[in-house]
């Protein structure tokens, strides 16, 4: 077991934001949850998969919804609703334990991202529970189905959800994760496109073989490498690429960038004109919460499940959606996906076809 320091937590969230590949939630919200718990005198206890007892009940808390801003008309539709005093992830966590008549041993993140990793840490810390050093995605993903839970056929339900207005919903008898995605996404769209959900509340013996072990430590090491390179006035973006076994694939200036909320997702695209070694070239990146695919000079270059990570070339900070802006100087880092998602079965749920591309998967580093 490791008690995480504020520096550890900062490195984890920054590393998770990078591995979010544009998604995974707002990093500022993630730090808000972490600091709320620290200010309340709580601690964050990280345990390895191997150290969790077989009969310990682990759950997966997360926030689900679009990450783009609501329109004025959409906001107007929620102004009559009073806000709950407690964060919805804490409400869902408390009520789910009451519903099940049990106490959770701890949590695992649903994905790696600036906010959603913290969303799993937060209720664990506030309740004196443990954080498991693992997750079922190894990166940020758009849908509940993009997980090793789905690949392993583990049941998501019952699912407990709560929104910022204090409304709670329990989903029982859900057929599979695909149906869970449909139902929770629908609840999110009527909850200001943001809902807390907790699923896969199962004994560790059922989760152990499905989880990707060590991903929180991976995020911490990546965040630490990025931080130390920046502090030493080194090329932090190149350090991230090296630490993550990837490479810097493009650099340029953003010429167009559009985001919109469609069916509960943030959909968008950005076009980048190359500079430096990429002078005269172009790159286009498509977005569905996360960066889905990129095209170099009109030809497919990289797709999910691999990570397309955008950085501000001047500040060397990662760029999450929907924060990219026109005239921003950027660098694109390509990082390999976890091995399980590069298998035939993994690619069948989260590969080029999901990104709307009719061609076989290839790792761009092999080209």
C-alpha positions, 0 to 999 in steps of 0.5 A: 500500500502507498499513501499518495502525497499531493505531488503523487496525486498531481503527477497522476492527474497530469499523467492521466490527462495526457493518457486521456488523449483529449478526453477523460474530463477537465483536469481542473475538476479533477484537482478540485476533487483531490484538494477537497478531500485533502482539505478535509484531512483525508488520505489517498491509499493506493493498493496493487491488484495483487494485494486486494482480498478476493472477497473485497467489493470493488466498484467503478465510479465515473462521470459520464457526458459531453465535455463541450459547453452547453448553449445558452438555451440548454443552460436556461432549461436547468436554471429552475433546478436547485443544486445539491450540496454534495458532489454527485459522485459522493451521493451515488457512492453513499447511496449505492452502499446502502442499496447493496447493504455492504461497504466497498473495499475501494474503487478503480477508475473507469479510465485514465483522464484528468477528471474521471481518474479523480472521480474514482479517487474522491469517494474512496478517500472521503470514505477511508477506502482504497484505490486500486492501481488498475483500470479497465481501459488504460486510457480515456474512452468514449463509451462504457463498452470500451473496457476490459469489463466488456471484453470479459463479459462482466455485468455492469448492473446494478448501476447507481447514478446521481446528478448535480440536482440530487436526483438519483437513479438505479438501473437493474437487469441491464442486458449488457454494457452496450445497453448500459451505455445507452441508458446512462447516456440518456440519463446524462443528456437530461442531467445537464450532460453530466452524471455520476455513475457507479457500476461493476460492483463486484468481488475482486476475484471476478475483476482481477483477471479483467483489470489492466494492472498498474495503470495508475502508477503508469500515469504517475510516472508519465506525469512525473517525467513531464513535470521534471522535464518542464522544471529542467527546461527540457523538451517535456513533450519529447520526454512524454513520447519517450516515456510512453513508448511513442513519438512526436508525430506532427507539429503545426498551428491550428487553423480550424477547430469546431466542437458541438454536443451531439447525442450526449458526446462532444463531436468535433474536428481540428485542422492543423497546418504543419510547421518546422519539420512538417512545413507544407503538410496538414493534419486533421484530427477527429473528436468524439470526446477523445481524439479518434483518428488523424489524417496526414496530408489526407491519408489515415495516419493513426486511429483508436485504440492508439492515443492521439495526444495534443500538446501546446507547443509553447507551454508544453501542457496537454490539451484536452477537448474542447480547449483547443483554439485557432492559431494555437501552436501544437504538437501531436504525440502518438502513444500505443494503446494497451495490448488488450485493445490491439487484439482482434477482439479489442479492435472489434469494439474500439478500432478504426471501424469505431472511428468511421474508418474502413481499413485495417488497424496499423500502428503509425510507428511501424510505417 
